[in-house]
């Protein structure tokens, strides 16, 4: 017997107009259809319809996690400071952490993710290699103090997440656990009806080595990823690499200084000399943990500060200020060149390869230099991919021009390795009777984010349009008008419920058929069954919410069709 939910008793209030602060489609529709309501910036209440969708996604996640042998636990959201201090993430997370003190002055945080705590749980519970491998997961509320929470439930300060962790004694075991999670994620997102891409990614504050993201393409997405039209390469823009290809610079003439008055920018320099910006070398000065570092990229490209920060993490990267030039004769603002820099670490993008020649600053006011050759006139301390990726950049795999697209991150998997095991000395007794350091994986799915991603991908001009697996009901029965229609709608709803079909029935009195039909389209249950003009004959109209296809069926035919 499935639930039959009467709208006359359901706490739902639909809206005709979009919320004034809503920018994304999912934000507008989830509020208008009565799924969520805003409490404060980034904090949301899940109303009955929304909670059903959220629970259905959690159910799918649980079923697939259980299928690979993962075990569900529930850890606290209120966590002590000490484990995060030990891993250095108390500082690394910065302002993203919600920090608080108890009445005795003890410091705590609201968990943004639980690597540290899971590591300590396993350290307490597992002693021998015979107890491994083990995979643990939870579905729980997480907290991040976002500076600008926006886009409804897409970027909140409180959100639902599934996080799981694998513990193995060998790298080969970690690879197997990672592969199990990867396959489980593919099944989960297929069941949810999400269009998604698996892309190479960086680990960021999570740490570790191998990392992949599951992205749902959507105009509202905050992630940009690249996709190759000729091969299977796809990656987050922060993970795109460019091969270092040295060239023969032996034929380049000696360095020659150029009089370039009032040309402190690449644009003014290129215009003054009548050359493409791509022939110039841009040198951006930043501070890394307080030390000045120069970053060189072709003049027609921009430095991706996020990418640079990922490469240099956990060091803090910030731009220099005017004060940083004081007392530094080798640093001439607007005319910096890598040749002649004193005690400055020089990082370059691989496009600034050995043998390449550039026009760049001469470290003198109103002066630049040409024929400045990498590897001859200056040395690069570190090559890092640091430019903002652009449409048409070569695919690292096949060389075809890449395409850029927007997406919502719905999942992320990491091979953490031994970062946290080293921090907390997570060892077990190995087969040879000696301690073995455990290796870990971390795997996340944004459960509440998946609701928004599905809304973004599946909605149309009329409203939401949920896949059956996660919809709040299988069929939305509408009583279009008089007592006879309402009686038939309630009768068929009870029969459908008895047949195992989840039913939402609009039996509201005093509500016009037009409003009921509009609400049915807005709420987005996959099938709409209308008791209308032929109710006296026992005939109903069945509509497919996605395709709009309609057909007339008797009560028995409708029950048989919907119970399939």
ABEGO torsion letter per residue (X at the ends): XBBBBBAAABBBBBBABBBAABABAAAAAAAAAGABBBABBGBBBBBAAAAAAAAAAAAAAAAAAAAAGBBBBBBBABBBAAAAAAAGAAAAAEAABBBBBBAAGBBBBBBABAAAAAAAAAAAABABAAAOBBBBBBBBBBBBBBABBBGEAABBABBBBBBBBBBBABAAAAAAAAAAAAAAAAAAAAAAGBBBBBBBBBAEAAEEBBBBBBBBBBAABABBBBBBAABABBBBAAABBBBBBBBBAAABBBBBBBBBBGBABAAAAAAAAGBBAAABBBBBBBBBGGBBBBBBBBAABBBBAAAAAAAAOABBBBBBBAAAABGBAABBBGABBABGBBGBBBBBBAABBBGBBBBBBAGBBGBBBBGBBBGAABBBABBBBABBBBBGBBBAAAGBBBBBBBBBBABBBBBAEAAAAAAAGBBBBBAAGBBBBBBBBBBBBBAAAAAAAAAAAABBAAEBBBBAAABABABBBBBBEBAAAAAAAAAAAAAAAAAGBBBBBBABBGBBAAAAAAAAAAAGBABBBBBBAAAAAGBBBBBBAAAGBBBBBBAAAAAAAAAX
